């Protein structure tokens, strides 16, 4: 059975690119366009094995999504992929419960490598 990844980004083009890169690696990918949609999909689907989450989105920020998921007991990996890359933003993302924090612009291999490590390697936090 393929591992399920939820990609959450309000930029449709970027969400599609991330989804295609992850599908090329053999993952089953679902896309959500904002934080509210992401929470609905997390609880209505079989729980995704990993979430790739933008931080700055309308309706509900990725930081809020991450905190709500962790408070509700979601313990699978969460990876922020965001343009908010200064030290304070990284620390806030990791403190909210993210396992990794990747700053835009990025290369596909950076994201797929972190995803593989989080799903198949030892537990780690990447900033």
Beta strands, then each sheet from edge to edge (+ up, - down):
strand 1: 4-8
strand 2: 28-32
strand 3: 50-53
strand 4: 77-82
strand 5: 100-103
sheet 1: 2+ 1+ 3+ 4+ 5+
end
